[in-house]
Amino acid sequence: MTTELMKRVAEENLGAHIEKELEKESLKGLVIPLQVWITSASSLACYHLIPILTSGEVFGPQMEISINLFDNKHTEEILISHKQEAEDLASPYLQSVSICTQAEEAFHGAHVIIILDDHVDKEIYSLEDCIRSRASLCQLYGSLIEKNACKFARIIVGGKTFVNLKTALLMKYAPTFACNIIAVALGMEGQAKAALARKLKITPSCIKDVIIWGNISGNNYVDLRKAKVYRYESAIWGPPHYSRPVLSLLFDREWVSREFVASLKMLAATGRRLGGMLVAHSVATTLKYWCHGSPPGEIVSLGVLSEGQFGIPKGIVFSMPVKFENGTWVVLTDLKNTEISQQVMTRMASDLIQEKLVALGELANFQPYQSETDLNQEDVNTTLPTKNDHQGRRKVSNDYKDLFTGLMPDDEKDLILSDGESVE
């Protein structure tokens, strides 16, 4: 082959290569990536969440994503660092990363919105002020979602503080998307499985079907009646799909009723060990189930709006057993032996109702539910409002009065007042 011919072939090859690359770039521009927005993006949870989202496991290997990191202006330096590290991952599933510090631009074109814990200075807030601050923030988020998000955007609320409340408030302030807003309960479920696994000396992944009822980040009930253990080494052995009830292997019932319950209650109350890694994993796993379905036959705990299932009061966000399939979830109302006692239901629902009423300004003070037994063990004046306790007056509008009084013991119903009334 002559030199001239070789040059001509090289030029043709170069031209074909350039044409192919240009075509590839033009086609790439036609691919619309999944727009994923993350609030409080300077948080540790977001830092752990980004590599999981870009792994291709959550949304599938055929889906490219664009991540949008949203937080306030003071966190811009952290957001830039997160952006650069995300780009350094060189993930084939990540098309772009952007940062947003202007509220009016938030959630533009969002297909998926992940709500993480917002930044709160606990030293300057009372409990009621903390609750009310969530209302103002969710009102802002709700209006922005209604204005900027895609029509069928999926909104998932995670974290360790007021998870049910934030979900309920977003449903109120973004009503168009209410049926597509859920609260993550897998973190609490994971803590329960880990505690059981330490007791049984097995791997937490061998435990399935632990159900979290109620307030994910507060007053809840960890239900072991359906919980199963797989691959448990004992005199009885079976194939991989063989399981045994957890309760049949826990011979120390005193540990179950006292130490196990007390440790989980402390974790829920303080948010301990629900760190960034666990929050990120729980959010990502819930999103994966939402997109591709949960494992067949497995029970998943999820915070959803109650429609009266299991005797739960309507209109509150409550963690309950579900399964994910066909891009949505189904509440497992056909489960047997899952009845919840009236006292336990009242305890959980009362706090959730009060949180919502305080957030909306319809109740002055939040007072954790106490049974008649609890009240008899201490001075009643320390727990109930008196005539001179103006801040302690309960003011409940007619919209919530029936719901709230239906949960209260008869001797406390006279304390549920409409606006303008006072305790005599």
C-alpha positions as CSV (number, residue, x, y, z in Angstrom):
1,M,0.0,0.0,0.0
2,T,1.4,3.4,-1.0
3,T,1.9,6.2,1.4
4,E,-0.8,8.3,-0.4
5,L,-3.3,5.4,-0.1
6,M,-2.5,5.0,3.6
7,K,-3.1,8.7,4.2
8,R,-6.5,8.5,2.4
9,V,-7.6,5.5,4.4
10,A,-6.5,7.2,7.6
11,E,-8.4,10.3,6.7
12,E,-11.5,8.3,5.9
13,N,-11.2,6.4,9.2
14,L,-10.8,9.6,11.2
15,G,-13.8,11.1,9.5
16,A,-15.9,8.0,10.2
17,H,-14.8,8.1,13.8
18,I,-15.7,11.8,14.2
19,E,-19.1,11.3,12.6
20,K,-19.7,8.3,15.0
21,E,-18.8,10.3,18.1
22,L,-21.0,13.2,17.0
23,E,-23.9,10.9,16.5
24,K,-23.3,9.3,19.9
25,E,-23.3,12.8,21.5
26,S,-26.5,13.8,19.7
27,L,-28.3,10.6,20.8
28,K,-27.0,11.1,24.4
29,G,-28.7,14.5,24.4
30,L,-32.0,12.8,23.5
31,V,-31.8,10.6,26.6
32,I,-33.7,12.2,29.5
33,P,-32.1,11.2,32.8
34,L,-34.1,10.6,35.9
35,Q,-34.0,13.8,37.9
36,V,-33.3,13.0,41.6
37,W,-33.5,15.8,44.1
38,I,-32.1,15.4,47.6
39,T,-32.9,18.0,50.4
40,S,-30.5,18.8,53.2
41,A,-27.9,17.6,50.8
42,S,-25.0,18.7,53.0
43,S,-25.9,16.0,55.5
44,L,-23.9,12.8,56.2
45,A,-26.9,10.8,55.1
46,C,-26.7,12.4,51.6
47,Y,-23.0,11.7,51.4
48,H,-23.6,8.0,52.0
49,L,-26.6,8.0,49.7
50,I,-25.0,9.3,46.5
51,P,-22.7,6.3,45.8
52,I,-25.7,3.9,46.3
53,L,-27.9,5.9,43.9
54,T,-25.1,5.9,41.3
55,S,-24.4,2.2,41.5
56,G,-27.3,1.2,39.1
57,E,-28.9,-1.0,41.7
58,V,-31.7,1.3,42.9
59,F,-33.2,2.5,39.6
60,G,-31.8,-0.3,37.3
61,P,-28.8,-0.6,35.0
62,Q,-30.8,0.9,32.0
63,M,-31.5,4.2,33.8
64,E,-29.3,7.2,33.8
65,I,-29.8,9.8,36.6
66,S,-29.0,13.4,37.3
67,I,-28.6,14.2,41.0
68,N,-29.6,17.7,42.3
69,L,-28.2,18.6,45.7
70,F,-30.5,21.1,47.5
71,D,-29.6,22.9,50.7
72,N,-29.3,26.5,52.1
73,K,-26.7,29.0,50.9
74,H,-24.4,28.5,54.0
75,T,-23.7,24.9,53.0
76,E,-22.6,25.7,49.4
77,E,-19.0,24.7,50.1
78,I,-20.1,21.2,51.3
79,L,-22.4,20.8,48.4
80,I,-19.6,21.6,46.0
81,S,-17.4,19.0,47.7
82,H,-20.2,16.4,47.4
83,K,-20.6,17.3,43.7
84,Q,-17.0,16.8,43.0
85,E,-16.8,13.5,44.8
86,A,-19.9,12.2,43.0
87,E,-18.3,13.1,39.6
88,D,-15.1,11.4,40.7
89,L,-17.0,8.2,41.0
90,A,-17.1,8.2,37.2
91,S,-20.3,6.1,37.3
92,P,-21.8,5.2,33.9
93,Y,-25.3,5.7,35.4
94,L,-24.6,9.3,36.5
95,Q,-25.2,11.9,33.8
96,S,-24.7,15.0,35.9
97,V,-24.6,16.5,39.4
98,S,-25.9,20.0,40.2
99,I,-26.3,22.1,43.4
100,C,-29.2,24.3,44.3
101,T,-29.3,26.9,47.1
102,Q,-32.2,29.0,45.8
103,A,-35.5,27.8,47.1
104,E,-37.6,29.0,44.1
105,E,-35.5,26.7,41.8
106,A,-35.9,23.6,43.9
107,F,-37.4,20.4,42.5
108,H,-37.5,21.7,39.0
109,G,-38.3,18.7,36.7
110,A,-38.0,16.3,39.7
111,H,-38.9,12.7,39.1
112,V,-37.7,11.5,42.6
113,I,-37.5,13.7,45.7
114,I,-35.7,12.5,48.8
115,I,-36.5,14.5,52.0
116,L,-33.8,14.1,54.6
117,D,-33.6,15.7,58.1
118,D,-33.4,19.4,58.0
119,H,-30.9,21.4,60.0
120,V,-32.2,22.4,63.4
121,D,-30.4,24.0,66.3
122,K,-31.9,21.9,69.2
123,E,-30.6,24.3,71.9
124,I,-32.9,27.2,70.7
125,Y,-36.1,25.2,70.2
126,S,-38.7,23.8,72.5
127,L,-40.4,20.5,71.3
128,E,-43.4,22.5,70.1
129,D,-41.2,24.9,68.2
130,C,-39.4,22.0,66.6
131,I,-42.7,20.6,65.5
132,R,-43.9,23.9,64.1
133,S,-40.7,24.5,62.2
134,R,-41.4,21.3,60.3
135,A,-44.8,22.7,59.3
136,S,-43.3,25.9,57.8
137,L,-40.6,23.9,56.0
138,C,-43.0,21.3,54.6
139,Q,-45.3,24.1,53.5
140,L,-42.4,25.6,51.5
141,Y,-41.4,22.2,50.1
142,G,-45.0,21.4,49.3
143,S,-45.6,24.6,47.3
144,L,-42.3,24.1,45.4
145,I,-43.2,20.5,44.6
146,E,-46.6,21.5,43.3
147,K,-45.0,24.2,41.1
148,N,-41.9,22.5,39.8
149,A,-41.9,18.7,40.1
150,C,-43.0,16.3,37.3
151,K,-46.6,15.2,37.4
152,F,-45.9,11.7,38.8
153,A,-42.9,12.5,41.0
154,R,-42.1,10.0,43.8
155,I,-41.4,11.6,47.2
156,I,-39.8,9.6,50.0
157,V,-39.2,11.0,53.5
158,G,-36.3,9.5,55.5
159,G,-34.3,10.5,58.6
160,K,-34.6,10.1,62.3
161,T,-36.9,13.0,63.4
162,F,-40.6,13.5,62.8
163,V,-40.7,11.3,59.8
164,N,-44.4,10.5,60.0
165,L,-45.2,14.2,60.6
166,K,-43.2,15.5,57.7
167,T,-44.9,13.0,55.4
168,A,-48.3,14.0,56.6
169,L,-47.5,17.7,56.2
170,L,-46.2,17.2,52.7
171,M,-49.4,15.4,51.8
172,K,-51.3,18.4,53.0
173,Y,-49.2,21.0,51.2
174,A,-48.6,19.0,48.0
175,P,-52.1,17.4,47.6
176,T,-51.5,16.6,43.9
177,F,-48.7,14.2,44.9
178,A,-50.3,12.9,48.2
179,C,-50.7,9.4,46.9
180,N,-47.0,9.3,46.0
181,I,-45.5,10.3,49.3
182,I,-44.2,7.7,51.7
183,A,-42.1,7.5,54.9
184,V,-39.1,5.1,55.3
185,A,-39.4,2.7,58.2
186,L,-36.6,0.2,57.2
187,G,-34.1,1.9,59.5
188,M,-36.1,1.1,62.6
189,E,-36.8,-2.4,61.2
190,G,-33.0,-2.9,60.7
191,Q,-32.3,-1.9,64.3
192,A,-34.8,-4.4,65.6
193,K,-33.3,-7.2,63.4
194,A,-29.8,-6.4,64.5
195,A,-30.8,-6.5,68.2
196,L,-32.5,-9.9,67.7
197,A,-29.5,-11.2,65.7
198,R,-27.1,-10.3,68.6
199,K,-29.3,-12.2,71.0
200,L,-29.6,-15.3,68.7
201,K,-26.0,-15.0,67.5
202,I,-26.8,-15.0,63.8
203,T,-26.6,-12.5,60.9
204,P,-29.3,-9.8,60.9
205,S,-30.0,-10.6,57.2
206,C,-31.3,-14.0,58.3
207,I,-34.3,-12.3,60.1
208,K,-37.3,-11.4,58.0
209,D,-40.8,-10.0,58.5
210,V,-40.3,-7.7,61.5
211,I,-43.2,-5.2,61.4
212,I,-42.9,-1.6,62.7
213,W,-46.2,-0.1,63.6
214,G,-47.0,3.5,64.3
215,N,-44.6,6.5,64.6
216,I,-41.3,5.6,62.9
217,S,-39.3,8.1,64.8
218,G,-41.3,8.0,68.0
219,N,-43.9,6.0,69.8
220,N,-44.1,2.7,67.8
221,Y,-44.6,-1.0,68.3
222,V,-42.1,-3.6,67.1
223,D,-44.2,-6.7,66.2
224,L,-42.3,-10.0,66.2
225,R,-45.4,-12.2,65.7
226,K,-44.6,-12.7,62.0
227,A,-40.8,-12.6,62.3
228,K,-38.9,-15.5,60.9
229,V,-35.3,-16.8,61.1
230,Y,-33.6,-18.4,58.2
231,R,-30.4,-20.5,58.2
232,Y,-30.5,-20.9,62.0
233,E,-28.0,-23.5,63.2
234,S,-29.7,-26.0,65.6
235,A,-30.9,-29.6,65.8
236,I,-33.5,-28.8,63.2
237,W,-32.1,-27.9,59.8
238,G,-33.7,-27.4,56.4
239,P,-33.2,-26.0,52.9
240,P,-32.5,-22.3,52.4
241,H,-36.2,-21.4,52.2
242,Y,-36.9,-23.1,55.5
243,S,-37.6,-20.7,58.4
244,R,-38.6,-20.8,62.1
245,P,-40.6,-18.2,64.1
246,V,-38.3,-15.8,66.0
247,L,-40.5,-16.1,69.1
248,S,-40.0,-19.8,69.2
249,L,-36.3,-19.4,69.5
250,L,-36.3,-16.6,72.1
251,F,-36.6,-18.5,75.3
252,D,-35.8,-15.5,77.4
253,R,-39.2,-13.8,77.2
254,E,-38.2,-11.4,80.0
255,W,-35.5,-10.0,77.6
256,V,-38.1,-9.6,74.8
257,S,-40.6,-7.7,77.0
258,R,-38.1,-5.6,78.8
259,E,-34.6,-5.2,77.5
260,F,-35.4,-5.5,73.8
261,V,-38.4,-3.1,74.0
262,A,-36.5,-0.6,76.2
263,S,-33.4,-0.5,74.0
264,L,-35.5,0.1,70.8
265,K,-37.6,2.7,72.5
266,M,-34.4,4.6,73.6
267,L,-33.1,4.4,70.1
268,A,-36.3,5.8,68.6
269,A,-36.5,8.6,71.2
270,T,-33.0,9.8,70.8
271,G,-32.2,8.9,67.2
272,R,-29.1,7.1,68.3
273,R,-27.4,4.7,65.8
274,L,-29.8,5.9,63.1
275,G,-26.7,7.5,61.5
276,G,-26.1,8.6,57.9
277,M,-25.2,5.2,56.7
278,L,-28.4,3.5,58.0
279,V,-30.6,6.4,56.8
280,A,-29.0,6.2,53.3
281,H,-29.3,2.5,53.0
282,S,-32.9,2.5,54.2
283,V,-33.9,5.2,51.7
284,A,-32.1,3.5,48.8
285,T,-33.6,0.1,49.6
286,T,-37.1,1.5,49.9
287,L,-36.7,3.3,46.5
288,K,-35.4,0.1,45.0
289,Y,-38.4,-1.8,46.2
290,W,-40.7,1.0,44.9
291,C,-39.1,0.7,41.5
292,H,-38.7,-3.0,41.2
293,G,-40.8,-4.7,43.8
294,S,-39.9,-6.1,47.3
295,P,-38.7,-9.7,47.7
296,P,-41.6,-12.1,47.0
297,G,-43.5,-13.1,50.2
298,E,-41.5,-10.7,52.4
299,I,-43.2,-8.1,54.7
300,V,-41.9,-4.6,54.5
301,S,-42.7,-1.8,57.0
302,L,-43.7,1.6,55.4
303,G,-45.2,4.8,56.6
304,V,-48.3,5.5,54.6
305,L,-51.6,7.5,55.0
306,S,-54.1,5.4,57.0
307,E,-57.4,4.6,55.4
308,G,-58.7,2.8,58.5
309,Q,-56.8,-0.5,58.0
310,F,-56.2,-2.5,61.1
311,G,-58.3,-0.1,63.1
312,I,-55.8,2.7,62.7
313,P,-57.5,6.2,62.7
314,K,-57.9,7.6,59.3
315,G,-55.9,10.6,58.1
316,I,-52.6,10.0,59.9
317,V,-49.4,8.6,58.5
318,F,-48.8,5.3,60.2
319,S,-46.1,2.6,59.7
320,M,-47.7,-0.7,58.7
321,P,-46.9,-3.9,56.8
322,V,-46.9,-3.6,53.0
323,K,-45.4,-5.2,49.9
324,F,-44.2,-3.4,46.8
325,E,-45.2,-4.5,43.4
326,N,-45.8,-3.0,39.9
327,G,-44.3,0.3,40.9
328,T,-46.5,0.9,43.9
329,W,-47.2,-0.6,47.3
330,V,-50.1,-2.7,48.8
331,V,-51.0,-2.7,52.5
332,L,-51.1,-6.3,53.7
333,T,-54.6,-6.2,55.3
334,D,-55.0,-10.0,54.9
335,L,-52.3,-10.8,57.5
336,K,-53.7,-13.0,60.3
337,N,-53.0,-12.5,64.0
338,T,-51.9,-8.9,63.6
339,E,-54.5,-7.3,65.9
340,I,-53.2,-4.4,68.0
341,S,-54.7,-3.8,71.4
342,Q,-56.7,-0.6,71.9
343,Q,-54.3,0.7,74.5
344,V,-51.3,0.3,72.2
345,M,-53.2,1.8,69.3
346,T,-54.3,4.8,71.4
347,R,-50.7,5.3,72.6
348,M,-49.3,5.4,69.1
349,A,-52.1,7.3,67.3
350,S,-52.5,9.9,70.0
351,D,-49.0,11.2,69.7
352,L,-49.2,11.3,65.9
353,I,-52.4,13.3,66.1
354,Q,-51.0,15.7,68.6
355,E,-47.8,16.2,66.5
356,K,-50.0,17.2,63.5
357,L,-52.2,19.5,65.6
358,V,-49.3,21.3,67.2
359,A,-47.6,21.7,63.8
360,L,-50.8,23.3,62.4
361,G,-51.2,25.5,65.4
362,E,-54.3,23.8,66.6
363,L,-52.8,22.6,69.9
364,A,-50.6,24.6,72.1
365,N,-48.6,21.9,73.9
366,F,-47.6,18.4,73.0
367,Q,-48.4,16.0,75.8
368,P,-47.2,12.4,75.4
369,Y,-50.1,9.9,75.9
370,Q,-50.3,8.4,79.3
371,S,-52.7,5.6,80.2
372,E,-54.9,5.7,83.3
373,T,-52.4,3.5,85.1
374,D,-49.6,5.9,84.3
375,L,-51.7,8.9,85.6
376,N,-52.5,7.1,88.8
377,Q,-48.8,6.7,89.6
378,E,-48.1,10.4,89.7
379,D,-49.6,13.7,90.6
380,V,-52.4,14.4,88.0
381,N,-51.6,18.2,88.1
382,T,-48.2,17.5,86.6
383,T,-49.7,16.0,83.4
384,L,-53.0,17.7,82.8
385,P,-53.7,21.4,82.2
386,T,-55.3,23.4,84.9
387,K,-57.4,26.6,84.9
388,N,-54.4,28.9,85.2
389,D,-52.3,26.9,82.7
390,H,-53.0,29.1,79.7
391,Q,-50.3,27.6,77.5
392,G,-51.5,24.1,78.4
393,R,-55.0,24.6,77.1
394,R,-55.9,22.2,74.4
395,K,-57.5,23.9,71.4
396,V,-58.7,21.6,68.7
397,S,-60.8,22.6,65.7
398,N,-64.0,20.7,64.9
399,D,-62.1,19.1,61.9
400,Y,-59.9,17.1,64.3
401,K,-62.1,17.0,67.5
402,D,-63.9,13.7,66.7
403,L,-60.7,12.0,65.6
404,F,-58.8,13.1,68.8
405,T,-61.6,12.4,71.3
406,G,-62.2,8.9,69.8
407,L,-58.8,8.0,71.1
408,M,-59.0,9.4,74.6
409,P,-60.2,7.8,77.8
410,D,-63.7,9.0,78.8
411,D,-62.3,10.9,81.9
412,E,-60.0,13.0,79.6
413,K,-62.5,13.9,76.9
414,D,-63.6,17.0,78.8
415,L,-60.2,18.4,78.2
416,I,-60.6,18.4,74.4
417,L,-61.9,21.9,73.7
418,S,-62.8,23.8,70.6
419,D,-61.3,27.3,70.0
420,G,-62.3,29.9,72.5
421,E,-63.1,27.5,75.3
422,S,-61.0,27.0,78.4
423,V,-60.7,24.5,81.2
424,E,-62.9,25.4,84.2
